Amino acid sequence: MAAVEYREENGVLWVKFNRPEALNAINRDFVNGLREVVEYAKGKKSVRVIVLIGEGKAFCAGADIKMFSESSHFEARSTIEELGKVLEELEDLEVPVIAAINGFALGGGCEIAMACDIIIASEKASFGQPEINLGIIPGAGGTQRLARIVGWKKAMEMCLTGERISAEEAFRLGLVNRVVEHDKLMDEAAKLAEVIKSKSPYAVALVKQAVNRGFKMGLRDGIMYERDLFALSFSSPDAEEGIKAFVEKRKPNFRRDRE
């Protein structure tokens, strides 16, 4: 079985981490599989939304420690760098990425979730950066994305103690968008994907650019960047259709695929 499996269905790319016997731990096959998903999404204009899920009782419990125990520090650096680059590409995709967290999202699993645009968590989910318990630190964006999402004081505490937080606390901290009943997780992810899929793919891509890139700028530069992207969106055929549909009191008929 592949470490990462994916299938496209009506514009939604369903991606499953498929190493349940290892709690979907990250090894080289896992990283290569996630990279393949990113490349597929880049090349298939029919993909409008991506949903990441985990098989079994974990979303992803972090790195495969057995693999790292057999690696030199040069090999470990290479593996974590490859994962980090894939997560940056995942974050930069035009299409929104939803992480549906069914259980453990620890270490690299938490880092993958944070690189996604939206996180929906089961009430049974838990999050953490427990690397310090092994005498190491996060290496795929854990210290950086976490501090930007939950604040540097809480990120410092989580990374220094290695303690897990519940789905409810993750929601309170702003790490998670929604917490849902465990058996309704996939239905909620599918519903959200359908809502996003109904929007203009051109506008969706620009929203991602505005939020992700603008967040890394100062406020004034971010507002100017947003204004430029607004002008781009206003000149698109989807904007013409959306405004016309509003005036005519009907649902807009946006194009089906990304250009």
N, C-alpha and C positions, 0 to 999 in steps of 0.2 A: 504494500500500500504506500501511496505517496504521503509524505509528511504534511503536505498542504494540498488539498483538493479544491477544485472550483468548478462552477457551472454557471452559465448565463441563462437567465430565465426572464423573458419579457423586460429586458432592460436593466435587470438587477443581477449583479455578479455576486453569487453566494460563495463565500470562501470559508472552508472548514479546516481548522488545524486538527490533524488526524494522527496524533500519537497518544491516544488515551492511556495506554499502558505506562507512559512516562509523564502523564499529566500535561501532554503537549509541550514538553520541554524543547527548547531551541537547540538544534544541532545544525550542521552545515546543510543537510538536505532541507531542513526547515527554512533556512535563510534563502537557499536557492529557489525553493518553491514560492516564497513570498515575492522574490524578485520576478519570477515568471508571471505572477498575478499582476504586478505593476506593469510589466511590459505588455501583457494582454490588454489591460485596461487602456493603456496609451494607444494601442493600435486598433481597438474596436470602438468605433464611434457610436455603436448601438448601446454601449454600457453607459447607464445614467447614474447608477448608485451602486456602491459596493457595501456588502455586509460581511463582517468577520465574525465567525463563531468558533467555539471550541467543542470538540467531541468529548463526551464523558463528563467528568465532574470538574474540569478545569477549562478556563479559557486558554491560559498558558501560564505555567508555574515557574517560568524563567529559563535560564540556561541549563543545558544538559551538563550536570556537574561531572559526570563520568568522562565526557568528552574533554572538558576543561582540565580535568585532573591528569590527562595524558598529553596536554599541550604545553609547549614552552611559552614564555611570556610573549615572544614574537608571534607565535601562532594564535595565542589568545587575543592579542591586539588586532591581528588581521581579521579574525572572525567577528569581533565586536565592531570593527570598523565597517565591515561588509554589512552587518545588520544596521548600523547607524545610517549608512548611505541609503539602504533600502527604505528605512523609515522616513528619511528626508524626501525621497521620491514619492512615497505613499502620501505624505503630507502635502506635497506640491501637485498632486493629481488634479485635473480639472473637475473630476466628479467627487461628490461627497462620499466619505467613508464612515460607516457606522460600525462601532464595535458593540456586539451583543455579548455581555459578560455573564456567563452562566455559573461561574465558580471562582477559582483562584485566578487572580491577575497579579502575579508577583514578579519582581525583578524585571526581566526582559518582557514579560507579559504585560506588566503595567506600562512599560515604555512603549510597547506596540499600541496599547489602548490610547495613550496620551498623544500619539501621532495621528490618531483618527480625529474626525471632525465632530462626531457626536458619540457619546457613550450611554448606552442603555444597560442597566445592571439588574440582574435578578436579585431578589431579596437575600439570596444565599451567597452572593458574590463577596469577595474580599480583595483588598488592594494593598500593595506594599512594595517597598524596596529593601529586601532583607539581605542584600549583598554583604553588609558589614558583618553579619554573623559568620561569614566565610573568610573574613579578613581582607575583603576587597570592596570596591565601590561600584556603583552603577556606571555603565560605560556606553550606553546607547541613548543618551539624552535624559536619563532619569533625574539627575540633580538639576538639570537646566529647565526642562519642560515642567517638572513638578513645581519648582519654585515660582515659575511664571503663572501656574494655574492656581495653586493653593496658598501662595505667599511664601516668602523665604524662611520665616520662622517655623511654620509647620513642615515645610519640606526638610529643613535641617533636622527637626525632631524625628521625622520618619526615616530619614537616611542614617541618622546616628544610632537610633534604637533598633531599626529593622522590624519594628512592630507593624502588624497589619491593621488596617482600618476596615470597618464594615461598609456595606453598600450605602447605608443611611448616612454614615459620617462622610463618606466620599461625596454624597449628594449635598450635604450641608456645606462642605468645603468648596463646592463648585467643580469637583473632579468628574462628577457624573451628572448627566442631564436628567435622567429619569431612573427611578427604582420601581420595578414592577414585580408582580407575583411570579414565582419561578416558572410555573407551567404556562405563563402567558408571554414569556420573553420573546419567543420567535414570532408570535403573532404581532406583538408591539413593534418589533423591528421591521416586519413586513409592511405594517400599516404606515410607519414613518417613511420607509423607502418609497411607497406608493405616493405619499403626499409630495415628497421632493421630486419624484419622477414626473409629476403632473406640471411642474413649473418649467419655465423656459430654460433649456440647458445652457444657453449662452449667458443668461443672467445668473444662473447658479454658479457657473465657473467664475464670473466676475465677483460675486459675493465672496467666494473662497479667497480670491486674490486680495480683495479689499480687507477682509478680516485678518488673514494670515500674514500678509506682507505689511499691512498697515500697522498691525500690532507691534511689529519690530521697529517701527519708526517713532519719532516724536509725534505728539498730538497734531501739531500744525502741519507737518509733512504728511501725516496720515490722512488728514482731512483733504489736503490738496490732491493726494493720490486717489482718494475716494471720488472726488469731483471729476477727475479725468476719466475714471472708469464709468461713472454715471453717464458722461457724454457718450462714451462708447456704447453703453447699453441702450441709450435713447435712440441711437442711429440704427439699431438692429431691426430686422423684419419682425422679430418677436415683440419688440416694444410697440410697433405699429399695430400688430394683431391684438396685443393685450389691451391697449388703450381703446381700440375700436370695439373689442368685445365688451369692455366695461360700459361704454356708451350705449351699446346695443343690448345690454343686460343679458349677456350669454356667457358661457364658458369659453375662454380663449382656446384656440387650436394651435398650440405651439408645435414647432417641428419636432419630429420624433427622435432624430439623432443629432449628436453634436457635429458641428462643421469641422 
